[in-house]
């Protein structure tokens, strides 16, 4: 004996089309409610911290490190003493910002390459958009210098 939910919910209707649409809506809502979102800068971190991990936000700060995965991309973040996210970064070449992957991209391919800045002892960086930055090493700036990682951080200087 099987239980037919549609028999007890006549308002929903019994057509196969209605059943499929409702099933798709349910699955979409279920999937989105379980997917992890990227934390925001300043958000309180409630997860665990990486044992012995240190995150180095610019300009050469030291914070506890957290590691998390969002949509199969591994991120590392820094957490302040009051457990707030101070920075997020990834070296995962699959991560895309506004539909484009940046890891390994040469500086010469950026239209704003003249905006590159240096944080002494840390490296060069360049804005990608309002939140994300491309990070390069500390070497002399040239068009062949490649993005090592991308990061979010609120600069205060």
Buried (B, 14 or more C-beta within 10 A) or exposed (E): EEEEEEEEEEEEEEEEEEBEEBEEEEEEEEEEEEEEEBBEBEEEBEEEBBEEBEBBBBEEBEBBBBBBEBEEBEBBBBBBEEBBBBBBBBBBEEBBBEEEBBBEBBBEEBEEBEEBEEBEEBBBBBBBEEBBBBBBEEEEBEEEBBBBBBBBBEEEE
